[in-house]
Amino acid sequence: MVARQSPMRLCVGCKRRVAKTDLLRLVVVADDEGSHVVPDPSGRRLGRGASLHPDLRCLELAVQRRAFARAFRLPGPLDAAAVRAYLEASNTGSGESTEVSTNQY
């Protein structure tokens, strides 16, 4: 039998192509205050997704390059504060849940 390869995705921050399982899926949620990029660790939220290494350096590169607007095919800047909070919480290693509540959007 031939082993199946995992799907490959492109990180919007560093532009490296890696296995989908190594990346964090992001989606856009719109509300009255504008559009927000939020993490989708389960990969089940509706909408167009973009992939990012779960690393603050890749997030900084994506914000600096304005990559989120291009990846989501939306005009204007997108707020990535929820992604930053998720990554900072997951990098602390506090042992607590790294889930960020996205129900507020």
N, C-alpha and C positions, 0 to 999 in steps of 0.2 A: 504494500500500500504506500501511497505517496503522502507524506506529511503535509498538512495544510499550513499555508503561511497565514499569519495574522494580517489583517488589513493595515495598510500604511496610511499615515496622515502627515500633514505638513504643519509644523509649529509656526504660528503667526508671529512669534517673537524672533526666534533665531533662524527661521526658514529651513530647519533641518527636517528631513523626512525620516520618521521613526514609526515603530509599531503603535497602533491605536491605543493599546493598553498602557503605554508609557506616558500618555498625554491626558490632560484635563479638558473635558468638553466644556465649552462656554456657549451660552445663548443670550439673546437680547430680550429684555422685558421692558415694555413701555408702560408708563403711567402718566399722571398729570404733570409731573415735574420733568419729564423727558424720557430718554431711553437709557437703560442701564445694562451693562454686561454683567451677567451673574454666572457663577460656576454651576455645572450640571454633572456632579460626580457619578450619578447613576446612569447618565446618558439617555434618560427617558423623557426629558422635557420636549415639548413641541417647538418647532421652528428651526430655522437654519442654524447650524452649529459651526463653531470654529474650535480649533485645537491649540493648546498651549502647554508647554512643559510646566509642571507644578513647581516653578522656580520664580522667585521675584525678579531675577535678572532678565528672564524672557518676557515677563510682564512689562518691565521698564522699556525693553527694546520695542515691544508692540505699541506701547503708548507713545514713545518717542517717534516712531515711524508712522503713527496714525493708522496702524494695520487693522484695527477693529472695524472701522468704517468700511474699509475695502472688503474685508472678509465677510461681513454681514450684508454688504451691498446697500448700505444706508448712508444718507448724507449727514454731514456734521459730526462733531465729536460725541463720543459715547462715554458715559461715566463708568469706570472700572473699579470703583471703590469696594464693591462687594467681592470682587475677585482678589483684590489686595488683602482684604480682611481675612478671606478664606485661606490664602497662602501664608499669611503671617501666623494665623492660628495653627495651621498644619505644620509649620516649621518650628514652633515653640517646643514641640515634643512634650507637652504637659500631661499627656495621657488622657485628656478629656476628648470628647467628641469634637471632630473638626467640621461638623456640619454647620453651615451658616444658614440661618433661617432666611428663606427668600419669599416667605409668605407676605411680607410687607409690600412687595411690588405688585 
